[in-house]
Amino acid sequence: MTCSKLIAFLSVIIVLSEPVNSQSSDGELGFSSKVEVWRHSRLQVLRAEDSTALVPFTTDGCSGGMSAAWGSLARTFPWFARVFAHEAPWHDCCVVHDRAYHLGGEVPDAEAGFRARLKADKDLRMCVQGVADGQAAVLAQQFDSTPEDVTAAIYFVADRMYDAVRVGGLPCSGLPWRWGYGWPQCF
């Protein structure tokens, strides 16, 4: 394992071992947050290089294979497409989230990037929850369920999506869906 891959691996382990927003009572960032800010600083160094260019925006919808699997199920099983459609009801939330992740923050500053990523991830969770809040009755009929069950299920999905992007979206991770994925890799 190369040194950069070891650092990336250890960063994920550290982030997993401490609450996401860990701060002391005086607002000081916790250890895992400081590690993430360090990773943001590596991205900012890369962004500042004259030879570095942002590639055009692309999206895979909901990363980690969620959109791809949903679409594959809809193409394979007509009943799935009839009941659940060809995209998850929260697909647009993921595209908005991808736009934030592509650039890696408007302000080229490590702490600003940290806070922007945290906001983007919270916004994703709230957007998915908003699908439940706004469409639970319609989706309940479509899914032959109750609005309460649909809301509970979508809130569960929203929380798991938030957990996944907090861990899997670290900048400079080498992953294709990382924060700042529009810039070259910055292990």
C-alpha positions in Angstrom: 0.0 0.0 0.0 1.4 3.4 -1.0 1.8 6.1 1.6 -1.0 8.2 0.0 -3.4 5.3 0.0 -2.5 4.5 3.6 -3.2 8.2 4.6 -6.6 8.0 2.7 -7.5 4.8 4.5 -6.5 6.1 7.9 -8.5 9.3 7.3 -11.6 7.3 6.7 -11.0 5.3 9.9 -10.5 8.5 11.9 -13.7 10.0 10.5 -15.6 6.9 11.3 -14.4 6.9 14.9 -15.6 10.3 15.8 -18.9 12.2 15.4 -19.1 14.2 12.2 -19.5 17.6 13.8 -17.2 17.0 16.7 -16.4 20.4 18.3 -15.5 21.3 21.8 -17.8 23.6 23.8 -15.7 26.6 22.7 -16.3 25.7 19.0 -12.9 24.1 18.4 -13.0 21.4 15.7 -12.5 17.8 16.8 -9.7 15.6 15.6 -11.6 13.9 12.7 -12.8 17.4 11.6 -9.2 18.6 11.6 -8.1 15.6 9.5 -10.8 16.5 7.0 -9.8 20.1 7.0 -6.2 18.9 6.2 -7.6 17.0 3.3 -9.4 20.1 2.1 -6.1 22.0 2.3 -4.6 19.5 0.0 -7.4 20.1 -2.5 -6.9 23.8 -2.2 -3.2 23.5 -3.0 -4.1 21.5 -6.1 -6.8 24.1 -7.1 -4.3 26.9 -6.9 -1.8 25.3 -9.3 -1.7 27.1 -12.7 -1.8 23.8 -14.6 -4.9 22.5 -12.8 -8.3 22.9 -14.6 -11.8 22.0 -13.5 -13.3 19.4 -15.9 -16.9 20.0 -17.0 -19.7 18.9 -14.7 -20.9 15.3 -14.9 -23.3 13.4 -12.6 -24.1 9.8 -12.0 -27.3 10.8 -10.1 -27.1 9.1 -6.7 -23.5 7.8 -6.3 -22.3 4.6 -5.0 -24.4 2.7 -7.5 -27.8 3.8 -6.2 -29.0 5.4 -9.4 -27.4 2.7 -11.6 -29.0 -0.1 -9.6 -32.4 1.6 -9.5 -32.3 2.0 -13.3 -31.2 -1.5 -13.9 -34.0 -2.9 -11.8 -36.5 -0.7 -13.7 -35.2 -2.0 -17.0 -35.1 -5.6 -15.9 -38.4 -5.8 -14.1 -41.3 -4.0 -15.6 -43.3 -4.2 -12.4 -40.5 -2.3 -10.6 -40.6 0.4 -13.2 -44.4 0.7 -12.9 -44.3 0.9 -9.1 -41.0 2.8 -8.5 -40.3 4.5 -11.9 -36.9 4.6 -13.6 -35.3 7.0 -11.1 -35.5 7.3 -7.3 -38.0 10.0 -6.2 -35.0 11.9 -4.8 -32.8 11.7 -7.9 -32.8 15.5 -8.4 -31.5 15.9 -4.8 -28.4 13.8 -5.8 -27.8 15.9 -8.9 -27.8 19.1 -6.8 -25.5 17.4 -4.3 -23.2 16.4 -7.2 -23.0 20.0 -8.4 -21.7 21.1 -5.0 -19.2 18.2 -4.9 -17.9 18.8 -8.4 -16.4 22.2 -7.6 -15.5 21.4 -4.0 -16.8 24.7 -2.6 -17.0 28.3 -3.9 -14.4 29.7 -1.6 -10.9 28.1 -2.1 -10.2 27.8 1.6 -9.8 24.6 3.6 -12.1 25.4 6.5 -14.7 27.0 4.1 -14.5 23.8 2.0 -15.1 21.7 5.1 -18.2 23.7 6.1 -19.5 23.8 2.5 -19.2 20.0 2.2 -21.0 19.5 5.6 -23.7 21.9 4.4 -24.0 20.1 1.0 -24.4 16.8 2.8 -27.0 18.1 5.3 -28.8 19.7 2.3 -28.9 16.3 0.6 -30.5 14.7 3.6 -33.0 17.5 4.0 -33.9 17.4 0.3 -34.5 13.6 0.4 -36.6 14.1 3.6 -38.5 16.8 1.7 -39.5 14.2 -0.9 -41.2 12.3 1.9 -42.7 15.4 3.4 -44.1 16.6 0.1 -45.0 13.3 -1.7 -45.8 10.7 1.0 -49.5 10.5 0.2 -48.9 10.0 -3.5 -46.0 7.6 -3.0 -48.0 5.6 -0.5 -50.6 4.9 -3.1 -48.0 4.1 -5.6 -46.2 1.7 -3.2 -49.4 0.3 -1.7 -48.4 1.5 1.8 -49.3 4.2 4.3 -47.9 7.8 4.2 -46.3 7.2 7.6 -44.5 4.1 6.4 -43.3 5.8 3.3 -42.1 8.8 5.3 -40.3 6.5 7.8 -38.6 4.6 4.9 -37.5 7.7 3.1 -36.2 9.3 6.2 -34.2 6.1 6.9 -32.8 6.3 3.3 -32.0 10.0 3.8 -30.0 9.3 7.0 -28.1 6.4 5.4 -27.3 8.6 2.4 -26.0 11.3 4.7 -23.8 8.7 6.6 -22.5 7.4 3.2 -21.5 10.8 1.8 -19.9 11.9 5.1 -17.6 8.9 4.9 -17.2 8.3 1.2 -17.1 11.9 0.1 -13.9 13.1 1.7 -11.7 15.2 -0.6 -8.5 13.7 -2.0 -9.8 10.1 -1.4 -9.2 8.8 -4.9 -12.9 8.0 -5.2 -14.8 9.3 -8.3 -17.6 10.8 -6.1 -15.2 12.7 -3.7 -15.6 16.3 -2.8 -14.0 18.3 -5.6 -14.2 15.5 -8.1 -14.1 18.0 -10.9 -10.4 18.6 -10.1 -7.6 16.0 -10.6 -7.0 13.5 -7.8 -5.1 14.9 -4.9 -4.3 11.9 -2.6 
